[in-house]
Amino acid sequence: MKINIAALLAVGVLSGEPKMLDVKFTVKEAAGHPVLHISLANHSARPVKVLHALATEEEMFGKLFEVRDAETGQLLDYQGIMVKRGPLTDEDYLAMKPGAQRSNAIDLAAAYSFRQGRHAYTISYAGHYLMEGKEMPLTVGPVRFEHTGK
């Protein structure tokens, strides 16, 4: 496995510094639905840009996360809305000033094929954010949660 040292330093992994952009996931049940709560914090001295899909949208318009059965590792099928789109543009990002924090919640129930009964799952994200126009790697998870499917 090849490790990009510059990318690890940029997010603070090797330097012992906090990550430039800290993103945390928690999943909580709400009205029988698994709801992903996303918290974002820009710890850098520079502005960053985060995808609106993570930072502001309450509904998914494409497969954004990887959800797996925690016991078998099997990937759950994405069954949500799939919008065809072109390359990302500046309008697809939310600018976060230095020190800014933000939170968002996304209902996962309609987007993934959760099994009936109580089961454990994991959710993860592999994408990017922008800093000074450059794509910076962003990974979150896997985060374990339980959900009772109907």
Buried (B, 14 or more C-beta within 10 A) or exposed (E): EEEEEEEEEBBBEEEEEEBBBBBEBEBEEEEEBBBBBBEBBBBBEEBBBBBEBBBEBEEBBEBBBBBBBBEEEEEBEBEBEEEEEEEEEEEBBBEBEEEBEBEBEBBBBEBBEBEEEEBEBBBBBEBBBBBEEEEBEBEBBBBEBEBEBE
